């Protein structure tokens, strides 16, 4: 729609400028600047601050310029995140990872079921739309946007229900990436403790890996492993959702179950890295290291793209009650898992 008003012209100019600036920033996010230095302190600093800075730049971009390429941005961030997770697998030892992640398995099961029950009951108490409440609970319990997309598909959620649920999760993910690493240092959590906490208490895989990377290499590896294990709960939850909404005729679209295939590729990458024959290990090891570096840098671009998806329009659409429900659930899982890690040794 054309407009001759000064306000309309200003908005059009901002959107136009944002279209090319988006590509410039995206390319910059994909450049691995840490490869241009051999100083370990500089490399550690770049890895620590790159994820939060990328997200902040994305948020600032969306607030100033809007979202110039919404469809591409959404698809790009999803595919690049999946590729990043697979790439990180080439830097992890399967045996050590399974040993480290086994201790958190029981707590993962308890937390997923517990958050779903609390979320559904809380939604009814607050008189929030049942389907929206269910989607928010699913995203909090498992893996944020991925769980909401999968569950929303099988329950045939409409566009508004999906938008509100995803908007809530995106807001809290942005906050989590900034506050979790400082809180981890405040409570003097070890790398393993923080990795476990981040994987359980932060919604989306992107923010989990980003927060883990900001805390340390070991925290990033363990957080990625536990989160990917947690994401597999999408499958049983999808089947439960089909049963739970079996008599409901509302919604739109066709029911389908989205299986997170990239998690299987993540496991394959760990197996390849762990069991590479000694005869070719000297040749393959630099390739694996390069893939890990590329994966970490791609994650920076992912966080920029996610930040660039969170516009003021999305925030306004969320509403107060769904946001309060999501924050309450987040506090429950965040505080509960932290106490369990500190005092029980989960």
Residue frames relative to the residue before (quaternion, step in Angstrom):
aa qw qx qy qz dx dy dz
X 1.0000 0.0000 0.0000 0.0000 0.00 0.00 0.00
X 0.3164 -0.7552 0.5466 0.1758 3.59 -0.83 0.99
X 0.0146 -0.7887 0.6146 -0.0054 3.52 -1.14 0.68
X 0.3039 -0.7643 0.5444 0.1646 3.53 -1.08 0.81
X 0.4678 0.6811 -0.4496 0.3393 3.60 1.25 -0.03
X 0.6093 -0.5692 0.4052 0.3749 3.62 -1.14 0.64
X 0.6459 0.5241 -0.3219 0.4523 3.58 1.01 -0.84
X 0.6663 0.5041 -0.2988 0.4611 3.55 0.97 -0.90
X 0.6454 0.5152 -0.3170 0.4663 3.56 1.01 -0.79
X 0.6384 0.5277 -0.3234 0.4577 3.58 1.03 -0.79
X 0.6600 0.5039 -0.3029 0.4677 3.58 0.95 -0.91
X 0.6495 0.5181 -0.3112 0.4613 3.56 1.01 -0.84
X 0.6521 0.5124 -0.3075 0.4665 3.57 1.03 -0.82
X 0.6420 0.5213 -0.3188 0.4630 3.59 1.02 -0.83
X 0.6618 0.5073 -0.3039 0.4608 3.57 0.94 -0.92
X 0.6450 0.5239 -0.3108 0.4613 3.56 1.01 -0.84
X 0.6630 0.4874 -0.2970 0.4843 3.58 0.96 -0.89
X 0.6489 0.5446 -0.3122 0.4301 3.56 1.04 -0.82
X 0.5982 0.5981 -0.3620 0.3916 3.58 1.08 -0.67
X 0.7391 0.3703 -0.2404 0.5087 3.59 0.92 -0.83
X 0.6115 0.5538 -0.3548 0.4399 3.59 1.10 -0.64
X 0.5662 0.6011 -0.3680 0.4274 3.57 1.14 -0.68
X 0.6980 0.4684 -0.2770 0.4654 3.59 0.85 -0.98
X 0.6199 0.5443 -0.3416 0.4504 3.59 1.04 -0.76
X 0.6885 0.4770 -0.2775 0.4705 3.57 0.86 -0.98
X 0.6350 0.5429 -0.3277 0.4412 3.57 0.99 -0.84
X 0.6538 0.5032 -0.3068 0.4746 3.59 0.96 -0.87
X 0.6415 0.5259 -0.3183 0.4589 3.58 0.98 -0.84
X 0.6450 0.5279 -0.3182 0.4517 3.59 1.03 -0.81
X 0.6913 0.4878 -0.2776 0.4550 3.58 1.13 -0.61
X 0.5654 0.5933 -0.3898 0.4201 3.61 1.26 -0.12
X 0.3008 -0.7716 0.5337 0.1712 3.64 -0.61 1.10
X 0.1863 -0.8365 0.5067 0.0938 3.60 0.27 1.27
X 0.6062 0.5818 -0.3659 0.4002 3.60 1.11 -0.54
X 0.5768 0.5789 -0.3846 0.4292 3.59 1.23 -0.23
X 0.6508 0.5309 -0.3113 0.4447 3.56 1.27 -0.33
X 0.7332 0.3147 -0.2256 0.5590 3.58 1.27 0.20
X 0.2983 -0.7500 0.5626 0.1790 3.56 -1.18 0.58
X 0.4866 0.6639 -0.4298 0.3711 3.57 1.30 -0.01
X 0.4144 -0.7495 0.4594 0.2357 3.60 -0.53 1.18
X 0.6301 0.5356 -0.3440 0.4447 3.59 1.03 -0.74
X 0.6505 0.5115 -0.3077 0.4696 3.57 1.02 -0.81
X 0.6416 0.5227 -0.3127 0.4662 3.56 1.01 -0.87
X 0.6636 0.5022 -0.3011 0.4656 3.59 0.91 -0.92
X 0.6460 0.5192 -0.3185 0.4600 3.58 1.03 -0.82
X 0.6475 0.5185 -0.3178 0.4592 3.58 0.98 -0.84
X 0.6741 0.4872 -0.2975 0.4688 3.58 0.95 -0.86
X 0.6556 0.5364 -0.3108 0.4312 3.57 1.04 -0.79
X 0.7987 0.3345 -0.1511 0.4769 3.57 0.89 -0.94
X 0.5222 0.6842 -0.4115 0.2996 3.60 1.16 -0.41
X 0.6743 0.5095 -0.3108 0.4349 3.61 0.88 -0.89
X 0.6998 0.4409 -0.3022 0.4738 3.67 0.71 -0.90
X 0.6388 0.5315 -0.3314 0.4468 3.59 0.99 -0.80
X 0.6451 0.5236 -0.3191 0.4559 3.59 0.96 -0.85
X 0.6568 0.5002 -0.3055 0.4743 3.57 0.97 -0.87
X 0.6498 0.5204 -0.3152 0.4556 3.58 0.95 -0.87
X 0.6457 0.5111 -0.3178 0.4699 3.59 0.96 -0.86
X 0.6431 0.5236 -0.3154 0.4613 3.58 1.01 -0.82
X 0.6530 0.5091 -0.3089 0.4680 3.58 0.96 -0.87
X 0.6608 0.5047 -0.3018 0.4665 3.58 0.92 -0.94
X 0.6312 0.5426 -0.3226 0.4507 3.56 1.03 -0.84
X 0.6787 0.4965 -0.2918 0.4557 3.59 0.88 -0.97
X 0.6684 0.5048 -0.3073 0.4516 3.58 0.96 -0.83
X 0.7122 0.4448 -0.2536 0.4803 3.60 1.05 -0.76
X 0.8283 0.2582 -0.0953 0.4880 3.57 0.74 -1.08
X 0.4726 -0.6330 0.4742 0.3887 3.60 1.19 -0.34
X 0.5523 -0.5790 0.4651 0.3785 3.58 -1.21 -0.48
X 0.2337 -0.8303 0.4901 0.1259 3.62 -0.02 1.27
X 0.8012 0.1596 -0.0591 0.5737 3.60 1.03 -0.78
X 0.0715 -0.8694 0.4859 0.0541 3.63 0.64 1.08
X 0.6846 0.4824 -0.3012 0.4560 3.62 0.87 -0.91
X 0.6665 0.4871 -0.3003 0.4778 3.57 0.90 -0.91
X 0.6474 0.5440 -0.3179 0.4287 3.57 0.91 -0.95
X 0.6736 0.5023 -0.2877 0.4595 3.56 0.94 -0.92
X 0.6998 0.4606 -0.2679 0.4757 3.58 0.87 -0.98
X 0.6362 0.5449 -0.3186 0.4436 3.55 1.01 -0.87
X 0.6843 0.4912 -0.2963 0.4502 3.58 0.81 -0.97
X 0.6453 0.5259 -0.3196 0.4526 3.59 1.03 -0.77
X 0.7064 0.4606 -0.2671 0.4663 3.59 0.79 -1.02
X 0.6721 0.4947 -0.3033 0.4600 3.58 0.94 -0.87
X 0.6091 0.5394 -0.3528 0.4621 3.60 1.07 -0.67
X 0.6611 0.5043 -0.3105 0.4607 3.58 0.90 -0.89
X 0.6537 0.5004 -0.3083 0.4767 3.59 0.98 -0.83
X 0.6347 0.5381 -0.3269 0.4480 3.59 1.03 -0.76
X 0.6495 0.5128 -0.3152 0.4645 3.56 0.95 -0.87
X 0.6414 0.5089 -0.3215 0.4758 3.60 0.96 -0.84
X 0.6571 0.5219 -0.3100 0.4470 3.60 0.92 -0.87
X 0.6296 0.5367 -0.3366 0.4497 3.59 1.01 -0.74
X 0.5806 0.6070 -0.3656 0.4009 3.58 1.15 -0.57
X 0.6305 0.5478 -0.3340 0.4369 3.60 1.14 -0.55
X 0.6890 0.4316 -0.2943 0.5024 3.56 1.26 0.00
X 0.6631 0.5066 -0.2911 0.4679 3.57 1.28 0.14
X 0.3724 -0.7102 0.5601 0.2079 3.53 -1.11 0.82
X 0.4763 -0.7155 0.4315 0.2741 3.57 -0.62 1.14
X 0.6842 0.5019 -0.3013 0.4350 3.60 0.80 -0.96
X 0.6821 0.4742 -0.2857 0.4779 3.58 0.91 -0.93
X 0.6513 0.5330 -0.3130 0.4402 3.56 1.00 -0.82
X 0.6643 0.4950 -0.3006 0.4725 3.57 0.95 -0.87
X 0.6346 0.5247 -0.3235 0.4661 3.56 1.04 -0.77
X 0.6802 0.4877 -0.2837 0.4680 3.57 1.00 -0.86
X 0.7332 0.4534 -0.2369 0.4480 3.56 0.98 -0.85
X 0.5197 0.6727 -0.4068 0.3345 3.58 1.21 -0.40
X 0.6419 0.5545 -0.3283 0.4155 3.58 1.00 -0.83
X 0.7227 0.4403 -0.2490 0.4711 3.58 1.07 -0.65
X 0.4392 0.7357 -0.4366 0.2741 3.58 1.28 -0.09
X 0.6764 0.4939 -0.3001 0.4566 3.59 0.84 -0.98
X 0.6672 0.4994 -0.3056 0.4604 3.54 0.94 -0.89
X 0.5917 0.5634 -0.3577 0.4522 3.58 1.12 -0.65
X 0.6605 0.5096 -0.2997 0.4627 3.57 0.91 -0.95
X 0.6755 0.4977 -0.2903 0.4602 3.58 0.86 -1.01
X 0.6875 0.4975 -0.2901 0.4423 3.58 0.90 -0.93
X 0.6319 0.5336 -0.3409 0.4470 3.61 0.98 -0.78
X 0.6966 0.4593 -0.2713 0.4798 3.58 0.82 -1.00
X 0.6611 0.5326 -0.3039 0.4323 3.57 0.95 -0.92
X 0.6728 0.4907 -0.3008 0.4649 3.58 0.90 -0.91
X 0.6293 0.5317 -0.3415 0.4524 3.61 0.98 -0.76
X 0.6731 0.4910 -0.3011 0.4639 3.60 0.88 -0.91
X 0.6734 0.4906 -0.2930 0.4689 3.58 0.86 -0.99
X 0.6598 0.5319 -0.3079 0.4323 3.57 0.94 -0.90
X 0.6659 0.4973 -0.3033 0.4661 3.59 0.90 -0.90
X 0.6721 0.4893 -0.2925 0.4725 3.59 0.95 -0.92
X 0.6510 0.5178 -0.3109 0.4598 3.58 1.00 -0.84
X 0.6338 0.5374 -0.3197 0.4553 3.56 1.04 -0.81
X 0.6541 0.4981 -0.3083 0.4786 3.59 1.01 -0.82
X 0.6492 0.5237 -0.3139 0.4536 3.58 0.99 -0.86
X 0.7303 0.4112 -0.2236 0.4976 3.59 1.00 -0.86
X 0.3844 -0.7573 0.4450 0.2840 3.58 1.36 0.02
X 0.2918 0.7312 -0.5434 0.2913 3.54 0.95 1.01
X 0.6369 -0.5170 0.3972 0.4115 3.58 -1.11 0.62
X 0.5213 -0.7074 0.3829 0.2850 3.56 -0.66 1.16
X 0.6790 0.4898 -0.2952 0.4604 3.58 0.94 -0.84
X 0.6395 0.5079 -0.3223 0.4788 3.58 1.02 -0.77
X 0.6414 0.5276 -0.3113 0.4618 3.57 0.98 -0.87
X 0.6525 0.5190 -0.3046 0.4606 3.56 1.00 -0.87
X 0.6541 0.5107 -0.3090 0.4646 3.59 0.99 -0.82
X 0.6502 0.5059 -0.3160 0.4706 3.59 0.96 -0.84
X 0.6411 0.5197 -0.3157 0.4682 3.58 1.01 -0.82
X 0.6451 0.5199 -0.3146 0.4631 3.59 0.99 -0.82
X 0.6712 0.5027 -0.2964 0.4571 3.57 0.93 -0.90
X 0.6655 0.4898 -0.2951 0.4796 3.57 1.03 -0.78
X 0.6918 0.5097 -0.2823 0.4265 3.57 0.93 -0.88
X 0.8183 0.2679 -0.1140 0.4956 3.59 0.92 -0.84
X 0.7720 -0.3427 0.2612 0.4673 3.61 -0.03 -1.15
X 0.6983 -0.5515 0.2836 0.3573 3.52 0.71 1.14
X 0.8736 -0.0209 0.0410 0.4845 3.52 -0.95 -1.03
X 0.6208 0.5514 -0.3464 0.4366 3.59 1.04 -0.73
X 0.6690 0.4865 -0.2942 0.4787 3.58 0.95 -0.89
X 0.6457 0.5189 -0.3232 0.4576 3.58 0.96 -0.84
X 0.6492 0.5167 -0.3167 0.4595 3.59 0.96 -0.86
X 0.6843 0.4865 -0.2865 0.4615 3.58 0.93 -0.90
X 0.6987 0.4599 -0.2689 0.4776 3.56 0.85 -1.01
X 0.6287 0.5417 -0.3336 0.4472 3.57 1.02 -0.78
X 0.6235 0.5535 -0.3312 0.4418 3.56 1.10 -0.66
X 0.7246 0.4323 -0.2588 0.4702 3.58 0.85 -0.91
X 0.7068 0.4155 -0.2765 0.5013 3.62 1.10 -0.54
X 0.3698 -0.7637 0.4494 0.2794 3.57 1.41 0.02
X 0.0936 0.8270 -0.5414 0.1192 3.54 0.87 1.05
X 0.4351 -0.6930 0.5036 0.2773 3.57 -1.08 0.66
X 0.7415 -0.4528 0.2739 0.4125 3.54 -1.32 0.27
X 0.6645 0.5136 -0.3114 0.4446 3.59 0.94 -0.84
X 0.6422 0.5239 -0.3155 0.4621 3.59 0.97 -0.87
X 0.6674 0.4925 -0.2942 0.4748 3.57 0.98 -0.85
X 0.6624 0.5270 -0.3087 0.4339 3.57 0.91 -0.93
X 0.6683 0.4962 -0.2992 0.4666 3.59 0.91 -0.92
X 0.6752 0.5041 -0.2932 0.4517 3.58 0.88 -0.96
X 0.6835 0.4708 -0.2830 0.4807 3.58 0.88 -0.93
X 0.6247 0.5530 -0.3367 0.4366 3.58 1.04 -0.76
X 0.6364 0.5270 -0.3157 0.4665 3.57 0.98 -0.87
X 0.6858 0.4902 -0.2819 0.4581 3.56 0.85 -1.02
X 0.6462 0.5235 -0.3274 0.4485 3.61 0.93 -0.83
X 0.6346 0.5323 -0.3299 0.4529 3.59 0.99 -0.82
X 0.7129 0.4502 -0.2619 0.4695 3.59 0.81 -0.99
X 0.5961 0.5564 -0.3634 0.4506 3.60 1.11 -0.59
X 0.6437 0.5237 -0.3170 0.4593 3.55 0.98 -0.87
X 0.6574 0.5008 -0.3052 0.4731 3.57 0.97 -0.85
X 0.6479 0.5591 -0.3181 0.4080 3.59 0.94 -0.94
X 0.6567 0.5333 -0.3211 0.4258 3.56 0.91 -0.88
X 0.6920 0.4684 -0.2746 0.4758 3.58 1.12 -0.64
X 0.7856 0.3891 -0.1958 0.4394 3.60 0.87 -0.88
X 0.6102 0.6067 -0.3712 0.3489 3.62 1.03 -0.61
X 0.6632 0.4964 -0.3412 0.4441 3.68 0.77 -0.82
X 0.6640 0.4766 -0.3301 0.4722 3.67 0.86 -0.77
X 0.6380 0.5159 -0.3314 0.4659 3.60 1.03 -0.75
X 0.6145 0.5517 -0.3413 0.4489 3.58 1.05 -0.75
X 0.6722 0.4705 -0.2864 0.4948 3.57 0.98 -0.84
X 0.6157 0.5609 -0.3422 0.4350 3.59 1.05 -0.75
X 0.7495 0.3594 -0.1959 0.5202 3.57 1.00 -0.87
X 0.4202 -0.7483 0.4301 0.2801 3.55 1.35 0.24
X 0.2068 0.7986 -0.5343 0.1842 3.58 0.92 0.92
X 0.4621 -0.6495 0.5238 0.3004 3.54 -1.12 0.69
X 0.6980 -0.4381 0.3414 0.4519 3.57 -1.30 0.13
X 0.6795 0.4886 -0.2905 0.4638 3.59 0.90 -0.94
X 0.6564 0.5149 -0.3144 0.4529 3.58 0.95 -0.86
X 0.6810 0.4777 -0.3025 0.4653 3.57 0.89 -0.87
X 0.6266 0.5472 -0.3379 0.4401 3.59 0.98 -0.81
X 0.6561 0.5011 -0.2981 0.4791 3.56 1.02 -0.87
X 0.6680 0.5130 -0.2967 0.4502 3.56 0.90 -0.97
X 0.6648 0.5103 -0.3050 0.4524 3.58 0.87 -0.95
X 0.6690 0.5185 -0.3029 0.4380 3.59 0.92 -0.91
X 0.7112 0.4448 -0.2522 0.4825 3.57 1.06 -0.73
X 0.7894 0.3918 -0.1750 0.4389 3.59 0.86 -0.98
X 0.6861 0.4270 -0.2923 0.5114 3.63 1.19 -0.36
X 0.5361 -0.6943 0.3861 0.2855 3.57 -0.88 0.96
X 0.8341 0.2521 -0.1157 0.4768 3.58 0.20 -1.30
X 0.6023 -0.5778 0.4239 0.3516 3.55 -1.17 0.69
X 0.6219 0.5670 -0.3465 0.4144 3.59 0.98 -0.80
X 0.7093 0.4366 -0.2617 0.4876 3.59 0.88 -0.92
X 0.5873 0.5625 -0.3646 0.4535 3.59 1.13 -0.59
X 0.6957 0.4541 -0.2673 0.4882 3.57 0.83 -1.02
X 0.6429 0.5315 -0.3227 0.4472 3.58 1.02 -0.79
X 0.6686 0.4800 -0.2929 0.4866 3.58 0.95 -0.88
X 0.6377 0.5265 -0.3230 0.4602 3.58 1.03 -0.79
X 0.6544 0.5117 -0.3060 0.4650 3.57 0.98 -0.87
X 0.6494 0.5158 -0.3119 0.4637 3.57 1.08 -0.73
X 0.6897 0.4761 -0.2735 0.4721 3.59 1.18 -0.57
X 0.7152 -0.3882 0.2655 0.5169 3.58 1.05 -0.73
X 0.6758 -0.5223 0.3409 0.3928 3.57 -1.25 0.46
X 0.6744 0.4929 -0.3018 0.4595 3.59 0.86 -0.95
X 0.6390 0.5252 -0.3194 0.4623 3.58 0.99 -0.84
X 0.6485 0.5248 -0.3132 0.4538 3.58 1.00 -0.85
X 0.6676 0.5079 -0.3043 0.4514 3.59 0.89 -0.92
X 0.7002 0.4634 -0.2781 0.4666 3.58 0.83 -0.98
X 0.6347 0.5328 -0.3288 0.4530 3.59 0.99 -0.82
X 0.6488 0.5180 -0.3121 0.4618 3.58 0.99 -0.86
X 0.6589 0.5200 -0.3054 0.4497 3.57 0.93 -0.92
X 0.7002 0.4640 -0.2780 0.4659 3.58 0.77 -1.03
X 0.6560 0.5134 -0.3236 0.4488 3.59 0.96 -0.80
X 0.6508 0.5014 -0.3196 0.4721 3.58 0.99 -0.77
X 0.6195 0.5190 -0.3334 0.4856 3.57 1.08 -0.70
X 0.6487 0.5247 -0.2994 0.4629 3.55 1.02 -0.88
X 0.6406 0.5578 -0.3208 0.4190 3.57 1.03 -0.83
X 0.5707 0.6021 -0.3801 0.4091 3.59 1.16 -0.50
X 0.5505 0.6112 -0.3913 0.4127 3.58 1.25 -0.31
X 0.4384 0.6814 -0.4620 0.3606 3.57 1.26 -0.11
X 0.6577 0.5489 -0.3155 0.4081 3.57 0.94 -0.91
X 0.7164 0.4021 -0.2866 0.4929 3.68 0.67 -0.93
X 0.6259 0.5332 -0.3535 0.4461 3.61 1.04 -0.67
X 0.6168 0.5457 -0.3467 0.4490 3.59 1.04 -0.71
X 0.6670 0.4819 -0.3000 0.4825 3.59 0.95 -0.85
X 0.6268 0.5210 -0.3378 0.4707 3.59 1.04 -0.75
X 0.6390 0.5410 -0.3208 0.4428 3.58 1.01 -0.83
X 0.6130 0.5413 -0.3426 0.4626 3.58 1.04 -0.79
X 0.6748 0.4767 -0.2876 0.4844 3.58 0.99 -0.87
X 0.6637 0.5363 -0.2995 0.4268 3.58 0.90 -0.98
X 0.7796 0.2797 -0.1457 0.5410 3.59 1.02 -0.81
X 0.2473 0.8288 -0.4755 0.1603 3.58 1.24 0.46
X 0.7541 0.3820 -0.2106 0.4909 3.60 1.05 -0.69
X 0.5785 0.5955 -0.3762 0.4112 3.58 1.28 0.02
X 0.2505 -0.8037 0.5291 0.1068 3.57 -0.84 0.98
X 0.4928 0.6804 -0.4237 0.3387 3.59 1.28 -0.06
X 0.5871 0.5942 -0.4242 0.3497 3.54 -1.34 -0.13
X 0.2446 -0.7555 0.5886 0.1514 3.50 -1.32 -0.05
X 0.7006 0.4401 -0.3332 0.4521 3.57 -1.15 0.53
X 0.5530 -0.6119 0.4597 0.3294 3.54 -1.33 0.15
X 0.4686 -0.6734 0.4958 0.2849 3.55 -1.00 0.80
X 0.1591 0.7722 -0.6042 0.1154 3.54 -0.97 0.87
X 0.3440 -0.7224 0.5622 0.2093 3.56 -1.20 0.51
X 0.2189 -0.7829 0.5729 0.1049 3.55 -0.69 1.13
X 0.1823 -0.7924 0.5767 0.0797 3.57 -0.48 1.20
X 0.3893 -0.7402 0.4943 0.2373 3.64 -0.74 0.98
X 0.1497 -0.8449 0.5090 0.0683 3.58 0.36 1.28
X 0.5971 0.5935 -0.3776 0.3856 3.60 1.04 -0.63
X 0.5775 0.5772 -0.3820 0.4329 3.59 1.18 -0.46
X 0.6257 0.5208 -0.3355 0.4740 3.58 1.06 -0.72
X 0.6449 0.5028 -0.3155 0.4814 3.59 1.04 -0.76
X 0.5853 0.5657 -0.3516 0.4623 3.57 1.15 -0.63
X 0.6613 0.4865 -0.2949 0.4890 3.58 0.98 -0.88
X 0.6225 0.5364 -0.3352 0.4610 3.60 1.00 -0.81
X 0.6430 0.5267 -0.3197 0.4549 3.58 0.97 -0.87
X 0.6472 0.5056 -0.3175 0.4740 3.60 1.00 -0.80
X 0.6419 0.5231 -0.3215 0.4593 3.59 0.99 -0.83
X 0.6463 0.5181 -0.3101 0.4666 3.57 0.95 -0.91
X 0.6781 0.4941 -0.2902 0.4602 3.58 0.91 -0.92
X 0.6949 0.4936 -0.2710 0.4472 3.57 0.99 -0.85
X 0.8159 0.2673 -0.1048 0.5019 3.56 0.90 -0.93
X 0.2471 0.7597 -0.5544 0.2333 3.60 1.02 0.71
X 0.4952 -0.6745 0.4517 0.3095 3.64 -0.74 0.98
X 0.5770 -0.6214 0.4140 0.3309 3.56 -1.00 0.84
X 0.6092 0.5951 -0.3477 0.3923 3.60 1.09 -0.68
X 0.7838 0.2672 -0.1538 0.5391 3.60 1.10 -0.57
X 0.3881 0.7592 -0.4617 0.2444 3.59 1.27 0.03
X 0.6487 0.5298 -0.3285 0.4367 3.61 0.92 -0.84
X 0.6692 0.4784 -0.2914 0.4883 3.58 1.14 -0.61
X 0.7305 0.4597 -0.2385 0.4451 3.58 0.93 -0.92
X 0.5758 0.6395 -0.3827 0.3362 3.59 1.04 -0.72
X 0.6660 0.4796 -0.3292 0.4670 3.68 0.87 -0.77
X 0.6126 0.5429 -0.3501 0.4555 3.58 1.12 -0.63
X 0.6456 0.5140 -0.3128 0.4703 3.57 0.97 -0.89
X 0.6490 0.5188 -0.3145 0.4590 3.58 0.94 -0.89
X 0.6475 0.5212 -0.3105 0.4611 3.57 1.01 -0.82
X 0.6419 0.5230 -0.3156 0.4635 3.58 1.05 -0.78
X 0.6416 0.5187 -0.3193 0.4662 3.58 1.04 -0.78
X 0.6407 0.5141 -0.3159 0.4748 3.58 0.97 -0.88
X 0.6598 0.5032 -0.3014 0.4697 3.58 0.94 -0.90
X 0.6428 0.5312 -0.3228 0.4477 3.58 0.99 -0.83
X 0.6639 0.5004 -0.3075 0.4629 3.59 0.92 -0.87
X 0.6682 0.4887 -0.3049 0.4708 3.56 1.01 -0.77
X 0.6173 0.5352 -0.3406 0.4653 3.58 1.06 -0.72
X 0.6104 0.5568 -0.3480 0.4430 3.57 1.09 -0.71
X 0.5945 0.5562 -0.3581 0.4571 3.59 1.09 -0.68
X 0.6622 0.4913 -0.2963 0.4820 3.59 0.96 -0.89
X 0.6069 0.5599 -0.3455 0.4458 3.59 1.07 -0.74
X 0.6860 0.4867 -0.2853 0.4595 3.56 0.89 -0.96
X 0.6006 0.5304 -0.3576 0.4798 3.57 1.11 -0.60
X 0.6729 0.5010 -0.2952 0.4573 3.59 0.90 -0.95
X 0.6428 0.5093 -0.3229 0.4723 3.59 1.03 -0.76
X 0.6452 0.5134 -0.3165 0.4690 3.57 0.98 -0.83
X 0.6721 0.5041 -0.2844 0.4619 3.57 1.04 -0.82
X 0.6178 0.5409 -0.3442 0.4553 3.61 1.28 -0.11
X 0.6653 0.5193 -0.2923 0.4497 3.57 1.23 -0.42
X 0.0071 0.8245 -0.5627 0.0596 3.58 0.14 1.28
X 0.6763 -0.4688 0.3722 0.4293 3.55 -1.31 0.15
X 0.5915 0.5790 -0.3597 0.4307 3.58 1.11 -0.64
X 0.6450 0.5146 -0.3131 0.4703 3.57 1.01 -0.86
X 0.6618 0.5161 -0.3082 0.4479 3.58 0.90 -0.93
X 0.6680 0.5009 -0.2977 0.4629 3.59 0.95 -0.89
X 0.6529 0.5449 -0.3098 0.4253 3.57 1.07 -0.74
X 0.5711 0.6436 -0.3720 0.3483 3.56 1.13 -0.64
X 0.2640 -0.7701 0.5385 0.2173 3.58 0.76 -0.99
X 0.6300 -0.5951 0.3663 0.3388 3.56 -1.25 0.51
X 0.7161 0.4910 -0.2885 0.4036 3.59 0.68 -1.06
X 0.6558 0.4768 -0.3431 0.4743 3.66 0.85 -0.73
X 0.6373 0.5217 -0.3308 0.4608 3.59 1.04 -0.74
X 0.6401 0.5116 -0.3220 0.4741 3.60 1.01 -0.81
X 0.6333 0.5264 -0.3316 0.4603 3.59 0.98 -0.81
X 0.6826 0.4945 -0.2855 0.4561 3.56 0.88 -0.99
X 0.6532 0.5036 -0.3144 0.4700 3.60 0.96 -0.83
X 0.6359 0.5300 -0.3261 0.4566 3.59 0.99 -0.84
X 0.6615 0.4915 -0.3005 0.4801 3.58 0.91 -0.92
X 0.6426 0.5393 -0.3120 0.4459 3.56 1.00 -0.87
X 0.6504 0.5041 -0.3080 0.4775 3.58 1.00 -0.86
X 0.6365 0.5383 -0.3245 0.4470 3.57 0.98 -0.87
X 0.7279 0.4163 -0.2484 0.4849 3.59 0.76 -1.01
X 0.6523 0.5307 -0.3184 0.4376 3.59 1.02 -0.76
X 0.7104 0.4321 -0.2504 0.4958 3.57 0.82 -1.03
X 0.6535 0.5312 -0.3187 0.4349 3.58 0.94 -0.89
X 0.6932 0.4640 -0.2816 0.4742 3.58 0.87 -0.91
X 0.6280 0.5356 -0.3387 0.4516 3.60 1.05 -0.72
X 0.6611 0.4975 -0.3039 0.4723 3.58 0.95 -0.87
X 0.6432 0.5261 -0.3165 0.4576 3.56 1.01 -0.82
X 0.6635 0.5034 -0.2982 0.4663 3.58 1.01 -0.84
X 0.7038 0.4744 -0.2686 0.4554 3.59 0.92 -0.91
X 0.8235 0.2989 -0.1260 0.4654 3.57 0.76 -1.06
X 0.7255 0.3805 -0.2372 0.5221 3.59 1.17 -0.47
X 0.3640 -0.7540 0.4737 0.2731 3.55 1.16 -0.53
X 0.1303 0.8176 -0.5453 0.1312 3.57 1.00 0.88
